[in-house]
């Protein structure tokens, strides 16, 4: 198993969540999860989606999902290999159904969405997705991101919770502040557009403002910075401090726009941008000369297409396996 997008990986995760893995499969899965942060993030995102699926089934049934459970479960068992029949408890039946629906979800890389009396939840897997909130605000969710809000959204305040990364274009309403809750920090606006990067695996929460004014503060604290258009706010999780600076990253929205611009950038910074844009694991096994400077624009091109251009212009050599890339030579 070499890629977070590999169907066999998703099938093994699904079996694990449904309690259907052997000891050998468990060891195989845990070994894969421990290989890198991307694999760990992929597993946790699918586990969250599975938990939400199971919770929804328990309270709301399957009618609103328009899914033929028998058909999908049969397809699921054919896919992973049918096991011998045995008597199942009600809980095990629901786990199997949730696993079947999860398999549909993750192999298609689609947005998972459900409503319940408690909350509305959007969960992405391998794709980014657009969401329109009840107040008309628009949100683009990056991969492996969860966005949720309660039934009283748009009453006195407009509050959402975010795990992952998203770009917000918030409708202006001076009487109802728009609040984003992350694990460690809170973002508050009236009406503006900005990007929030709050993956659990990162040591910082980052907010970059495109238009308007945004407030960033420690969750439950009084440490706060105000950010204007073109500025970046950072909350340092370990230090529990907030800071602001001018944003110098022209590609901070490349994950959304799929447009990347490099103007005399050194190759190492280019690699960091590609890692964030494509959610790719890129390692460098050679020294990179200071002469490796990149000036080029990419527009809606795949990672492999980008690497081909760099290969031809910088005498770059690399190996690629799914979403894992190793740079083995950089002649420049």
Helices and strands as residue ranges (DSSP letters): H 7-17, H 23-33, H 37-60, G 63-65, H 69-80, H 90-108, E 112-115, E 119-123, E 129-132, E 138-141, E 146-150, E 158-169, E 178-181, E 185-189, E 193-198, E 204-211, E 213-218, E 224-228, E 231-236, E 241-246, H 254-257, E 259-266, H 267-278, E 281-284, E 293-299, H 303-314, E 316-321, E 324-330
